[in-house]
Amino acid sequence: MEFIVDLDKRTCDCSEFQLDEIPCEHAIAAIDSIYQKKSAFCSAYYTRDFWLKTYEGQVNSVGDSTTWVIPDTIKSEITKPPDAKVMLGRRQKNRHVSCTEFKKESRCGRCKRYGHNRKNCTNSAAVHPYARKYWKKMIDYIK
């Protein structure tokens, strides 16, 4: 998929550049190709000077919520969250796996087939030295 970026107008077809006024990934690729600073294409609202101007004035606190005077017309419109019912039993630790997801099937490091691992591989010619059947043969040989 291709997106058209106009750096002079600061627009992109994905419209993130216009909404956030910060270069989107397509605009960043275009800015990198002309070797310019990415910060030059950001809005002036994201600069340090604007941040300092935001907080230079006095900010009044709202006070305690018990002292607020709320008209009855607005009180009736305020909705409170529903009472959360605490469910019995132990909480679930693992997430529910979606039906569209599939588990990664194990692959053997010796024969490269799926469905088993090296430890219980029966397809290889050489027996792994740590396999149980190897040790059983060794114990029988020693006796």
C-alpha positions in Angstrom: 0.0 0.0 0.0 1.3 3.4 -0.9 0.6 6.8 0.7 1.2 10.2 -0.8 3.0 12.6 1.5 3.2 16.3 0.8 5.7 17.8 3.2 5.0 21.5 2.2 1.3 21.1 3.1 2.1 18.6 5.9 -0.4 16.1 4.7 -0.5 12.3 4.2 -3.1 10.0 2.8 -3.3 8.1 6.1 -4.4 11.5 7.7 -2.4 10.9 10.9 0.0 13.7 9.9 -2.9 16.2 9.7 -4.7 15.0 12.9 -1.8 14.8 15.3 0.4 17.4 13.6 3.3 15.0 14.2 4.9 13.2 11.2 3.5 9.8 10.7 5.7 6.8 9.6 5.2 7.7 5.9 6.1 11.3 6.5 9.2 10.3 8.5 10.4 8.1 5.6 9.9 11.1 3.3 11.7 13.4 5.7 14.6 11.0 6.1 15.0 10.8 2.3 15.6 14.6 2.1 17.8 14.6 5.2 15.8 17.1 7.2 15.0 17.2 11.0 11.8 15.5 11.9 11.2 18.1 14.6 10.9 20.8 12.0 7.7 19.2 10.7 6.0 19.0 14.1 3.4 21.5 15.2 4.6 24.5 17.3 2.3 23.3 20.1 4.8 20.5 20.8 7.7 22.8 21.4 9.2 23.7 24.8 8.2 27.3 24.5 4.5 26.4 24.2 4.8 24.0 27.1 6.3 26.7 29.3 3.5 29.2 28.3 0.9 26.6 29.2 2.1 26.5 32.8 3.3 30.1 33.3 0.0 31.4 34.7 -1.6 30.5 38.0 -3.5 27.3 38.1 -6.3 27.2 40.7 -7.1 24.0 42.5 -10.7 22.7 42.4 -10.9 22.0 46.1 -12.6 19.1 47.9 -15.4 17.5 46.0 -17.7 17.7 49.2 -17.7 21.5 49.0 -18.7 21.7 45.3 -22.1 23.2 44.6 -23.8 21.1 41.9 -27.2 22.1 40.5 -30.0 19.5 40.7 -30.4 19.5 37.0 -26.9 18.3 36.6 -27.0 15.9 39.5 -29.7 14.0 37.9 -27.6 13.6 34.7 -24.6 12.2 36.5 -24.4 8.5 36.0 -22.5 6.4 38.4 -20.7 3.2 37.4 -22.5 -0.1 38.0 -21.8 -2.0 41.2 -19.1 -4.5 40.3 -20.0 -8.0 41.5 -17.1 -9.9 42.9 -17.1 -13.3 41.4 -16.4 -16.4 43.5 -13.4 -18.6 43.0 -9.9 -18.2 41.9 -9.1 -15.5 39.2 -8.0 -16.7 35.8 -4.3 -16.3 35.3 -3.9 -17.2 31.6 -5.7 -15.4 28.8 -8.4 -17.1 26.7 -6.9 -18.2 23.4 -9.0 -17.2 20.4 -10.3 -19.9 18.1 -8.5 -18.2 15.2 -5.1 -18.6 17.0 -3.2 -21.8 16.7 -0.6 -23.3 19.0 3.0 -23.6 17.7 3.7 -27.2 17.1 6.9 -28.7 18.6 9.6 -29.6 16.1 12.3 -32.2 16.6 15.9 -30.9 16.6 17.3 -34.2 15.3 14.9 -35.3 12.5 13.3 -31.9 11.9 9.8 -33.4 12.0 6.8 -31.9 13.8 4.9 -33.3 16.7 7.7 -34.4 19.0 11.1 -33.3 20.4 14.6 -34.7 20.6 14.0 -36.4 23.9 11.3 -38.8 22.5 12.5 -39.0 18.9 12.2 -42.5 17.4 13.0 -41.5 13.8 16.7 -41.0 14.2 19.3 -43.8 13.6 21.5 -42.8 16.5 20.1 -43.1 20.0 20.6 -40.0 22.2 23.0 -40.7 25.1 20.5 -39.3 27.6 17.5 -41.2 26.4 16.0 -43.8 28.8 16.3 -46.6 26.3 20.1 -46.0 26.1 20.5 -46.2 29.8 18.4 -49.3 30.0 20.7 -51.0 27.5 23.8 -49.8 29.4 22.5 -51.2 32.7 21.6 -54.5 31.1 25.1 -54.6 29.5 26.8 -53.9 32.8 24.8 -56.6 34.7 
